Amino acid sequence: MTSIQNKLKHSQKRIAQAAKNASREPQEINLLAVSKTKPISDIVEAYQEGQRLFGENYVQEAEIKIRALKETYADIEWHFIGPLQSNKTKTVSQLFHWVHTLDREKIATRLSEQRPDTLPPLNVCIQVNIGKEITKSGVQCNEIITLAKHISTLPNIQLRGLMAIPSANVDEQKARLELAQLHSSFIALKQLYPQIDTLSVGMSQDLELAIEYGSTLVRIGSAIFGARKNKKET
């Protein structure tokens, strides 16, 4: 068994234990393997261990991987989890199954217009700037419903939930307050739109706390694939 497969098993065990500690079922939480900046061979190794959900941040890099793996590994589910510029929406709408970083009506409209009719609706999550950090994208909690209403009018995208990256380097009390507010917003959104089922929050360093506060999808990269190289989208 490879190092990646061992690390993937360990991450799965962490999720299962965190679910148990939170009185939840492990199958309620999906693991998204974040493969950005990593070679195709790493994705294949994780796939051989049963992993099917992969997250990418950079459109050009992701396009190469998706096209290379499309035939042999057709059951991979691709999630776009990076900042999305208007000039990249067409490629994303054609290649990905999910977008986690939707925070503008303009981007939502473009994704819907550019999604091929031959494909099922693109699953999307609204990104929430839960810590109100000026360096992060995302809507504020009081803006979620307005954006959700707009998304609900678009034929080729399907709102599935919320995504957030909690503030870094904060004490546990602040982290808990942010996650509690995010979970409350998720529940409120679900009451309006019954199809809502995804709370995308939690990464390698904080997945246990995120699962305690209702996460249904954790995004794990370094704990599976090792440290990443810095990369700037071109």
Backbone as JSON, one array per atom type, in Angstrom:
{
  "sequence": "MTSIQNKLKHSQKRIAQAAKNASREPQEINLLAVSKTKPISDIVEAYQEGQRLFGENYVQEAEIKIRALKETYADIEWHFIGPLQSNKTKTVSQLFHWVHTLDREKIATRLSEQRPDTLPPLNVCIQVNIGKEITKSGVQCNEIITLAKHISTLPNIQLRGLMAIPSANVDEQKARLELAQLHSSFIALKQLYPQIDTLSVGMSQDLELAIEYGSTLVRIGSAIFGARKNKKET",
  "N": [[0.84, -1.2, 0.0], [0.51, 2.25, -0.8], [2.03, 5.37, 0.33], [0.22, 7.49, 0.06], [-2.22, 6.11, 0.0], [-2.21, 4.98, 2.56], [-2.33, 7.35, 4.1], [-4.76, 8.32, 3.27], [-6.5, 6.36, 4.29], [-6.02, 6.85, 7.0], [-7.1, 9.44, 7.24], [-9.77, 8.89, 6.72], [-10.36, 7.37, 8.95], [-10.08, 9.32, 10.92], [-12.26, 10.95, 10.29], [-14.37, 9.17, 10.77], [-14.06, 8.73, 13.53], [-14.41, 11.32, 14.5], [-17.06, 11.74, 13.75], [-18.32, 9.83, 15.35], [-17.74, 10.88, 17.88], [-19.28, 13.14, 17.75], [-21.78, 12.12, 17.82], [-22.8, 11.31, 15.36], [-23.35, 9.69, 12.16], [-20.75, 8.13, 10.34], [-21.09, 7.92, 7.55], [-22.48, 10.15, 6.9], [-20.73, 12.12, 6.28], [-18.74, 13.29, 3.72], [-15.57, 12.79, 2.14], [-13.51, 15.0, 0.56], [-10.89, 14.85, -1.52], [-8.28, 16.97, -1.84], [-6.58, 17.78, -4.55], [-5.05, 19.7, -5.76], [-2.24, 21.1, -7.41], [-0.95, 18.7, -7.38], [0.37, 15.7, -8.96], [-1.11, 13.72, -11.63], [-0.68, 11.04, -11.11], [-0.82, 10.85, -8.32], [-3.54, 11.23, -7.86], [-4.55, 8.94, -9.06], [-3.48, 6.98, -7.36], [-4.9, 7.51, -4.98], [-7.46, 7.03, -5.94], [-7.34, 4.3, -6.38], [-7.58, 3.39, -3.84], [-10.17, 3.74, -3.38], [-11.15, 6.34, -3.33], [-13.24, 8.87, -4.67], [-14.05, 11.5, -4.91], [-12.67, 14.53, -5.84], [-10.91, 17.58, -5.4], [-10.15, 20.64, -6.99], [-8.29, 23.66, -7.52], [-7.29, 25.32, -9.52], [-8.01, 26.31, -12.73], [-6.8, 25.8, -15.28], [-4.86, 23.84, -14.7], [-6.54, 21.88, -13.64], [-8.13, 21.24, -15.86], [-6.39, 19.84, -17.53], [-5.93, 17.52, -15.99], [-8.54, 16.47, -15.69], [-9.35, 15.93, -18.31], [-7.4, 14.07, -19.0], [-8.01, 11.92, -17.37], [-10.56, 11.25, -17.91], [-11.66, 9.11, -19.48], [-10.68, 6.58, -18.48], [-11.12, 6.78, -15.77], [-13.86, 7.41, -15.25], [-15.79, 7.71, -13.28], [-14.96, 9.54, -11.42], [-15.71, 12.31, -9.37], [-15.64, 15.65, -9.85], [-14.72, 18.56, -8.12], [-14.8, 22.03, -8.04], [-12.93, 24.25, -6.2], [-11.69, 26.66, -5.96], [-11.03, 30.27, -6.28], [-13.21, 31.84, -8.58], [-13.04, 33.26, -11.65], [-14.62, 35.41, -14.09], [-13.81, 34.86, -16.7], [-13.22, 32.21, -16.67], [-15.44, 30.7, -16.27], [-16.78, 29.27, -18.29], [-15.17, 27.01, -18.93], [-15.14, 25.73, -16.42], [-17.88, 25.23, -16.07], [-18.3, 23.31, -17.97], [-16.67, 21.14, -17.34], [-16.65, 20.39, -14.62], [-18.35, 18.82, -11.81], [-19.21, 20.0, -9.51], [-19.26, 23.25, -7.95], [-17.82, 25.06, -5.43], [-17.46, 27.66, -4.66], [-19.16, 29.85, -5.13], [-20.14, 33.14, -5.15], [-21.3, 35.36, -6.27], [-23.91, 36.9, -8.16], [-23.51, 37.33, -10.89], [-21.57, 35.41, -11.63], [-22.98, 33.09, -11.07], [-25.04, 33.26, -12.97], [-23.58, 33.13, -15.37], [-22.44, 30.57, -15.17], [-24.72, 28.97, -15.34], [-25.71, 29.66, -17.88], [-23.66, 28.74, -19.48], [-23.41, 26.06, -19.0], [-23.5, 22.95, -20.51], [-26.4, 21.69, -22.17], [-26.58, 19.01, -22.37], [-25.59, 17.94, -20.09], [-26.2, 17.14, -16.61], [-27.66, 19.47, -14.19], [-25.29, 21.78, -12.8], [-23.89, 21.32, -9.67], [-23.87, 23.54, -6.94], [-22.33, 25.45, -4.3], [-22.83, 28.1, -2.05], [-20.36, 30.36, -1.2], [-19.38, 31.4, 1.98], [-18.22, 34.1, 3.8], [-17.33, 33.64, 6.63], [-15.81, 34.64, 8.7], [-15.67, 37.3, 8.15], [-13.45, 38.34, 6.8], [-11.26, 40.49, 5.1], [-9.52, 39.56, 3.23], [-10.6, 37.32, 2.14], [-12.88, 35.67, -0.08], [-16.46, 35.53, -0.57], [-19.89, 35.66, 0.61], [-21.64, 37.59, 3.11], [-23.38, 36.38, 6.02], [-25.95, 37.48, 6.1], [-26.47, 37.87, 3.48], [-26.89, 35.55, 2.15], [-29.46, 34.44, 1.52], [-30.46, 36.16, -0.45], [-28.72, 35.72, -2.62], [-29.2, 32.99, -2.95], [-31.88, 33.01, -3.81], [-31.59, 34.12, -6.34], [-30.03, 32.14, -7.6], [-31.87, 30.08, -7.59], [-33.52, 30.66, -9.69], [-32.24, 29.95, -11.96], [-31.71, 27.7, -14.64], [-29.74, 25.71, -15.1], [-28.04, 25.2, -13.0], [-27.72, 23.9, -9.69], [-28.53, 24.59, -6.45], [-26.86, 23.43, -3.64], [-25.84, 23.85, -1.09], [-23.75, 25.3, 1.48], [-20.45, 26.73, 1.67], [-17.44, 27.28, 3.5], [-14.46, 28.85, 4.73], [-13.15, 28.85, 7.72], [-11.84, 31.4, 9.98], [-8.33, 31.71, 10.21], [-5.84, 30.83, 12.65], [-7.13, 31.51, 15.1], [-8.58, 31.54, 18.42], [-10.12, 28.7, 20.06], [-12.68, 29.3, 20.96], [-13.57, 31.43, 19.31], [-13.47, 30.14, 16.87], [-15.45, 28.2, 17.25], [-17.71, 29.85, 17.5], [-17.89, 30.94, 14.93], [-18.35, 28.62, 13.39], [-20.73, 27.76, 14.5], [-22.46, 29.83, 13.76], [-22.35, 29.54, 10.99], [-23.5, 26.99, 10.71], [-26.08, 27.53, 11.63], [-26.96, 29.24, 9.62], [-26.94, 27.46, 7.51], [-28.98, 25.65, 8.27], [-31.16, 27.4, 8.22], [-31.25, 28.02, 5.5], [-31.78, 25.54, 4.42], [-34.38, 25.13, 5.28], [-35.78, 26.75, 3.58], [-35.12, 25.79, 1.08], [-35.49, 22.67, 0.32], [-33.77, 20.84, -0.96], [-31.24, 21.33, -0.14], [-28.28, 20.04, 1.12], [-25.61, 20.02, 1.75], [-22.85, 20.96, 3.63], [-20.0, 22.39, 3.33], [-17.21, 22.38, 4.93], [-14.25, 22.47, 6.9], [-10.99, 21.21, 7.16], [-7.73, 19.68, 6.77], [-6.58, 20.42, 9.23], [-8.66, 21.03, 10.96], [-10.86, 19.35, 10.88], [-12.23, 17.79, 12.77], [-13.52, 19.59, 14.54], [-15.16, 20.9, 12.72], [-16.87, 18.84, 11.89], [-18.2, 18.37, 14.25], [-19.81, 20.57, 14.23], [-21.64, 20.11, 12.21], [-20.65, 19.69, 9.58], [-20.84, 18.28, 6.33], [-19.12, 17.64, 4.4], [-15.72, 17.38, 4.14], [-12.67, 18.97, 3.29], [-9.75, 17.7, 2.36], [-6.35, 17.93, 1.94], [-3.35, 18.26, 2.32], [-2.99, 16.37, 4.36], [-3.35, 14.04, 3.06], [-1.97, 14.09, 0.57], [0.41, 15.34, 1.17], [2.57, 18.25, 1.7], [1.82, 21.17, -0.21], [2.97, 22.7, -3.26], [3.41, 26.19, -3.8], [1.29, 27.89, -6.02], [0.39, 29.92, -8.72], [-2.42, 30.95, -10.44], [-2.62, 31.17, -13.96]],
  "CA": [[0.0, 0.0, 0.0], [1.33, 3.45, -0.94], [1.91, 6.38, 1.39], [-1.03, 8.22, -0.13], [-3.32, 5.25, 0.4], [-2.16, 4.93, 4.03], [-2.79, 8.63, 4.63], [-6.19, 8.39, 3.0], [-7.14, 5.51, 5.3], [-5.95, 7.55, 8.29], [-8.07, 10.53, 7.2], [-11.1, 8.28, 6.84], [-10.52, 6.99, 10.36], [-10.3, 10.57, 11.65], [-13.64, 11.36, 10.04], [-15.25, 8.23, 11.47], [-13.97, 8.98, 14.97], [-15.03, 12.62, 14.76], [-18.5, 11.54, 13.65], [-18.74, 9.11, 16.55], [-17.66, 11.82, 19.01], [-20.37, 14.11, 17.6], [-23.03, 11.34, 17.75], [-23.23, 11.29, 13.98], [-22.94, 8.52, 11.4], [-19.64, 8.47, 9.43], [-21.52, 8.03, 6.16], [-23.05, 11.48, 6.69], [-19.66, 13.05, 5.94], [-17.94, 12.94, 2.55], [-14.2, 13.26, 2.1], [-13.07, 15.55, -0.72], [-9.43, 14.85, -1.59], [-7.86, 18.18, -2.55], [-5.42, 17.33, -5.32], [-4.43, 20.83, -6.47], [-0.77, 21.12, -7.57], [-0.42, 17.34, -7.3], [0.34, 15.04, -10.26], [-2.18, 12.76, -11.92], [-0.37, 9.76, -10.47], [-1.32, 10.89, -6.94], [-4.99, 11.02, -7.93], [-4.76, 7.53, -9.37], [-3.21, 6.21, -6.14], [-6.04, 7.67, -4.09], [-8.58, 6.35, -6.6], [-7.19, 2.85, -6.17], [-8.0, 3.12, -2.47], [-11.62, 3.93, -3.34], [-11.53, 7.74, -3.33], [-13.87, 9.27, -5.92], [-14.28, 12.95, -4.92], [-11.41, 15.26, -5.89], [-11.06, 19.02, -5.47], [-9.1, 21.39, -7.69], [-8.38, 25.11, -7.37], [-6.77, 26.05, -10.67], [-8.78, 25.83, -13.87], [-5.96, 25.24, -16.34], [-4.3, 22.59, -14.18], [-7.62, 20.91, -13.51], [-8.58, 20.81, -17.18], [-5.45, 18.81, -18.0], [-6.17, 16.31, -15.23], [-9.87, 15.93, -15.97], [-9.37, 15.36, -19.67], [-6.52, 12.89, -19.03], [-8.58, 10.83, -16.59], [-11.98, 11.16, -18.22], [-12.08, 7.82, -20.01], [-10.34, 5.44, -17.62], [-11.64, 6.99, -14.41], [-15.04, 8.21, -15.57], [-16.66, 7.9, -12.12], [-14.46, 10.59, -10.53], [-16.55, 13.49, -9.23], [-14.71, 16.79, -9.77], [-15.22, 19.72, -7.39], [-13.98, 23.23, -8.14], [-12.95, 24.86, -4.87], [-10.86, 27.85, -5.98], [-11.69, 31.51, -6.74], [-13.67, 31.67, -9.95], [-13.12, 34.49, -12.44], [-15.62, 35.34, -15.16], [-13.26, 34.29, -17.93], [-13.01, 30.77, -16.48], [-16.7, 30.02, -15.97], [-17.17, 28.34, -19.34], [-14.44, 25.76, -18.74], [-15.62, 25.09, -15.19], [-19.25, 24.74, -16.26], [-18.27, 22.16, -18.87], [-15.84, 20.04, -16.87], [-16.82, 20.03, -13.21], [-19.65, 18.4, -11.29], [-19.53, 20.88, -8.39], [-18.52, 24.49, -7.66], [-18.02, 25.38, -4.01], [-17.02, 29.03, -4.36], [-20.07, 30.8, -5.77], [-20.46, 34.25, -4.25], [-21.81, 36.5, -7.04], [-24.99, 36.59, -9.1], [-22.97, 37.31, -12.25], [-20.92, 34.12, -11.85], [-24.05, 32.09, -11.11], [-25.72, 33.36, -14.26], [-22.68, 32.64, -16.41], [-22.32, 29.11, -15.04], [-25.95, 28.37, -15.83], [-25.8, 29.87, -19.32], [-22.59, 28.03, -20.18], [-23.5, 24.63, -18.72], [-24.12, 22.27, -21.65], [-27.72, 21.09, -21.92], [-26.42, 17.54, -22.35], [-25.13, 17.55, -18.76], [-27.13, 17.49, -15.53], [-27.33, 20.76, -13.59], [-24.06, 21.9, -12.02], [-24.12, 21.51, -8.23], [-23.11, 24.69, -6.43], [-22.43, 25.9, -2.91], [-22.55, 29.51, -1.81], [-19.24, 30.57, -0.28], [-19.69, 32.36, 3.04], [-17.06, 34.67, 4.49], [-17.88, 33.55, 7.98], [-15.01, 35.46, 9.61], [-15.69, 38.68, 7.65], [-12.06, 38.7, 6.53], [-11.17, 41.24, 3.85], [-8.67, 38.82, 2.29], [-11.31, 36.14, 1.67], [-14.11, 35.84, -0.85], [-17.64, 34.99, 0.09], [-20.93, 36.58, 1.05], [-21.93, 37.61, 4.53], [-24.53, 35.51, 6.34], [-27.22, 38.13, 5.79], [-26.6, 37.97, 2.02], [-27.04, 34.21, 1.6], [-30.79, 34.2, 0.96], [-30.6, 36.93, -1.69], [-28.02, 34.99, -3.68], [-29.91, 31.72, -3.14], [-33.08, 33.29, -4.61], [-31.16, 34.28, -7.73], [-29.62, 30.83, -8.1], [-33.06, 29.23, -7.76], [-34.18, 31.01, -10.95], [-31.37, 29.55, -13.06], [-32.09, 26.32, -14.98], [-28.68, 24.71, -15.29], [-27.27, 24.98, -11.78], [-28.55, 23.42, -8.57], [-27.96, 24.97, -5.15], [-26.79, 22.28, -2.73], [-25.48, 24.18, 0.28], [-22.82, 26.39, 1.82], [-19.03, 26.42, 1.88], [-16.72, 28.33, 4.2], [-13.12, 28.63, 5.28], [-13.11, 29.63, 8.97], [-10.67, 32.23, 10.21], [-7.11, 31.0, 10.63], [-5.09, 31.32, 13.82], [-7.99, 32.08, 16.13], [-8.76, 30.61, 19.52], [-11.2, 27.74, 19.84], [-13.98, 29.93, 21.2], [-13.97, 32.16, 18.11], [-13.72, 29.14, 15.84], [-16.76, 27.61, 17.52], [-18.74, 30.85, 17.21], [-18.02, 31.02, 13.48], [-18.96, 27.39, 12.89], [-22.13, 27.74, 14.95], [-23.21, 30.75, 12.9], [-22.45, 28.92, 9.67], [-24.48, 25.9, 10.79], [-27.41, 28.14, 11.73], [-27.3, 29.73, 8.28], [-27.21, 26.26, 6.72], [-30.3, 25.15, 8.65], [-32.15, 28.35, 7.73], [-31.32, 27.87, 4.05], [-32.42, 24.24, 4.17], [-35.81, 25.27, 5.52], [-36.34, 27.39, 2.4], [-34.82, 24.97, -0.1], [-35.33, 21.31, 0.88], [-32.71, 20.06, -1.6], [-29.96, 21.68, 0.48], [-27.78, 18.9, 1.9], [-24.15, 20.04, 1.82], [-22.13, 21.99, 4.37], [-18.61, 22.12, 2.98], [-16.33, 23.1, 5.85], [-13.33, 21.57, 7.59], [-9.83, 20.8, 6.38], [-6.83, 18.76, 7.47], [-6.24, 20.84, 10.59], [-9.8, 21.33, 11.83], [-12.03, 18.58, 10.46], [-12.99, 17.3, 13.93], [-14.4, 20.65, 15.01], [-16.15, 21.14, 11.67], [-17.85, 17.75, 11.94], [-19.01, 18.63, 15.45], [-20.78, 21.62, 13.89], [-22.54, 19.76, 11.12], [-20.07, 19.54, 8.25], [-21.16, 17.06, 5.58], [-18.03, 17.42, 3.44], [-14.45, 17.97, 4.58], [-11.72, 19.11, 2.19], [-8.46, 17.3, 2.91], [-5.3, 17.88, 0.94], [-2.0, 17.97, 2.8], [-2.98, 15.16, 5.18], [-3.36, 12.89, 2.14], [-0.97, 14.2, -0.49], [1.62, 16.04, 1.6], [2.59, 19.7, 1.53], [1.65, 21.61, -1.59], [3.78, 23.77, -3.8], [2.64, 27.37, -4.09], [1.0, 28.0, -7.45], [-0.44, 31.07, -9.09], [-3.17, 30.69, -11.68], [-2.29, 32.04, -15.1]],
  "C": [[0.88, 1.25, 0.0], [1.14, 4.39, 0.25], [0.6, 7.14, 1.28], [-2.21, 7.38, 0.33], [-3.36, 5.08, 1.92], [-2.73, 6.19, 4.65], [-4.28, 8.82, 4.39], [-6.97, 7.56, 4.0], [-7.16, 6.2, 6.66], [-6.96, 8.69, 8.34], [-9.49, 10.01, 7.34], [-11.39, 7.86, 8.28], [-10.76, 8.21, 11.23], [-11.76, 11.02, 11.5], [-14.61, 10.47, 10.81], [-15.25, 8.48, 12.97], [-14.63, 10.3, 15.34], [-16.55, 12.52, 14.7], [-19.04, 10.84, 14.9], [-18.76, 10.05, 17.75], [-18.8, 12.83, 18.97], [-21.74, 13.44, 17.52], [-23.65, 11.4, 16.36], [-22.76, 10.0, 13.31], [-21.82, 8.91, 10.44], [-20.07, 8.66, 7.99], [-22.21, 9.36, 5.85], [-22.01, 12.46, 6.16], [-18.84, 12.51, 4.77], [-16.55, 13.53, 2.66], [-13.89, 13.73, 0.68], [-11.55, 15.63, -0.69], [-8.97, 16.02, -2.46], [-6.52, 17.91, -3.23], [-4.74, 18.46, -6.09], [-2.91, 20.78, -6.33], [-0.15, 19.73, -7.52], [-0.54, 16.64, -8.65], [-0.82, 14.06, -10.39], [-1.93, 11.43, -11.22], [-0.84, 9.72, -9.02], [-2.83, 10.65, -6.9], [-5.3, 9.55, -8.18], [-4.52, 6.66, -8.14], [-4.37, 6.31, -5.16], [-7.28, 6.97, -4.64], [-8.53, 4.85, -6.33], [-7.55, 2.44, -4.75], [-9.51, 3.35, -2.31], [-12.07, 5.37, -3.34], [-12.11, 8.14, -4.68], [-14.09, 10.78, -6.02], [-12.94, 13.67, -4.85], [-11.68, 16.75, -6.1], [-9.87, 19.69, -6.12], [-9.37, 22.88, -7.58], [-8.08, 25.89, -8.64], [-7.34, 25.47, -11.96], [-7.89, 25.16, -14.92], [-5.34, 23.91, -15.92], [-5.36, 21.5, -14.13], [-8.07, 20.38, -14.86], [-7.69, 19.7, -17.73], [-5.74, 17.48, -17.3], [-7.5, 15.65, -15.6], [-9.91, 15.27, -17.34], [-8.51, 14.09, -19.74], [-7.17, 11.68, -18.37], [-10.01, 10.49, -16.99], [-12.43, 9.77, -18.64], [-11.88, 6.67, -19.02], [-10.97, 5.55, -16.24], [-12.89, 7.87, -14.49], [-15.93, 8.48, -14.37], [-16.08, 8.87, -11.1], [-15.44, 11.75, -10.55], [-15.64, 14.68, -8.95], [-15.39, 18.0, -9.13], [-14.27, 20.89, -7.58], [-14.08, 24.0, -6.83], [-12.08, 26.12, -4.8], [-11.65, 29.09, -6.37], [-12.03, 31.39, -8.21], [-13.85, 33.03, -10.62], [-14.09, 34.29, -13.6], [-15.08, 34.66, -16.41], [-12.98, 32.79, -17.82], [-14.31, 30.0, -16.29], [-17.08, 29.0, -17.03], [-16.49, 26.98, -19.17], [-14.95, 25.01, -17.52], [-17.01, 24.5, -15.39], [-19.29, 23.48, -17.12], [-17.61, 20.93, -18.27], [-16.16, 19.53, -15.47], [-18.24, 19.57, -12.9], [-20.16, 19.36, -10.21], [-18.69, 22.15, -8.45], [-18.85, 24.89, -6.23], [-17.9, 26.87, -3.71], [-17.88, 30.09, -5.03], [-20.44, 31.91, -4.78], [-20.98, 35.49, -4.97], [-22.9, 36.06, -8.01], [-24.46, 36.47, -10.52], [-22.34, 35.96, -12.57], [-21.97, 33.01, -11.92], [-24.74, 32.08, -12.47], [-24.86, 32.8, -15.39], [-22.54, 31.11, -16.36], [-23.57, 28.42, -15.61], [-26.05, 28.49, -17.36], [-24.81, 29.01, -20.09], [-22.56, 26.53, -19.89], [-24.17, 23.94, -19.9], [-25.43, 21.6, -21.27], [-27.65, 19.57, -21.85], [-25.97, 17.03, -21.0], [-26.2, 17.87, -17.73], [-26.75, 18.84, -14.94], [-26.04, 20.7, -12.76], [-24.4, 22.14, -10.56], [-23.27, 22.66, -7.72], [-23.36, 24.89, -4.94], [-22.12, 27.39, -2.87], [-21.4, 29.61, -0.82], [-19.58, 31.68, 0.7], [-18.39, 32.81, 3.69], [-17.41, 34.78, 5.96], [-17.1, 34.4, 8.98], [-14.94, 36.92, 9.22], [-14.28, 39.2, 7.39], [-11.95, 39.36, 5.15], [-10.33, 40.52, 2.81], [-9.38, 37.6, 1.71], [-12.55, 36.53, 0.87], [-15.28, 35.3, -0.04], [-18.63, 36.06, 0.49], [-21.02, 36.57, 2.57], [-23.19, 36.78, 4.8], [-25.86, 36.14, 5.96], [-27.44, 38.32, 4.28], [-26.89, 36.62, 1.36], [-28.37, 34.04, 0.88], [-30.98, 34.94, -0.35], [-29.93, 36.21, -2.85], [-28.72, 33.66, -3.98], [-31.15, 31.92, -4.01], [-32.71, 33.44, -6.08], [-30.79, 32.92, -8.34], [-30.83, 29.97, -8.41], [-33.79, 29.52, -9.06], [-33.42, 30.49, -12.17], [-31.54, 28.07, -13.37], [-30.99, 25.28, -14.95], [-27.7, 24.6, -14.13], [-28.22, 24.65, -10.64], [-27.87, 23.78, -7.26], [-28.02, 23.78, -4.2], [-26.41, 22.65, -1.31], [-24.52, 25.35, 0.4], [-21.4, 25.86, 1.95], [-18.39, 27.58, 2.62], [-15.33, 27.87, 4.58], [-13.04, 29.47, 6.56], [-11.81, 30.4, 9.12], [-9.5, 31.38, 10.7], [-6.53, 31.64, 11.89], [-5.96, 32.07, 14.82], [-8.16, 31.06, 17.24], [-10.01, 29.75, 19.3], [-12.57, 28.37, 20.03], [-14.48, 30.67, 19.95], [-14.28, 31.19, 16.97], [-15.1, 28.51, 16.02], [-17.9, 28.58, 17.2], [-18.98, 30.95, 15.7], [-18.74, 29.79, 12.92], [-20.43, 27.29, 13.31], [-22.99, 28.66, 14.09], [-23.39, 30.17, 11.5], [-23.5, 27.82, 9.67], [-25.9, 26.45, 10.9], [-27.88, 28.65, 10.37], [-27.65, 28.57, 7.36], [-28.61, 25.72, 7.01], [-31.39, 26.07, 8.13], [-32.33, 28.23, 6.22], [-32.06, 26.58, 3.67], [-33.93, 24.31, 4.36], [-36.51, 25.91, 4.32], [-36.2, 26.54, 1.14], [-34.51, 23.55, 0.35], [-34.22, 20.48, 0.25], [-31.33, 20.32, -0.99], [-29.5, 20.52, 1.37], [-26.28, 18.94, 2.16], [-23.63, 21.25, 2.59], [-20.65, 21.67, 4.23], [-17.69, 22.98, 3.85], [-15.49, 22.08, 6.61], [-12.24, 21.1, 6.66], [-8.93, 19.93, 7.25], [-6.67, 19.12, 8.94], [-7.44, 21.0, 11.51], [-11.03, 20.49, 11.52], [-12.87, 18.1, 11.63], [-13.98, 18.34, 14.43], [-15.51, 20.93, 14.0], [-17.25, 20.07, 11.69], [-18.75, 17.9, 13.16], [-20.1, 19.64, 15.15], [-21.47, 21.37, 12.54], [-21.96, 19.63, 9.73], [-20.5, 18.22, 7.61], [-20.09, 16.75, 4.55], [-16.78, 18.13, 3.94], [-13.44, 17.91, 3.44], [-10.31, 18.85, 2.71], [-7.43, 17.18, 1.8], [-3.98, 17.42, 1.5], [-1.93, 16.7, 3.63], [-3.04, 13.89, 4.34], [-2.18, 12.93, 1.18], [0.34, 14.85, -0.07], [1.54, 17.52, 1.29], [2.5, 20.07, 0.06], [2.7, 22.65, -1.97], [2.88, 24.98, -4.03], [2.47, 27.5, -5.6], [0.11, 29.19, -7.68], [-1.11, 30.78, -10.4], [-2.76, 31.66, -12.75], [-3.44, 32.08, -16.08]]
}
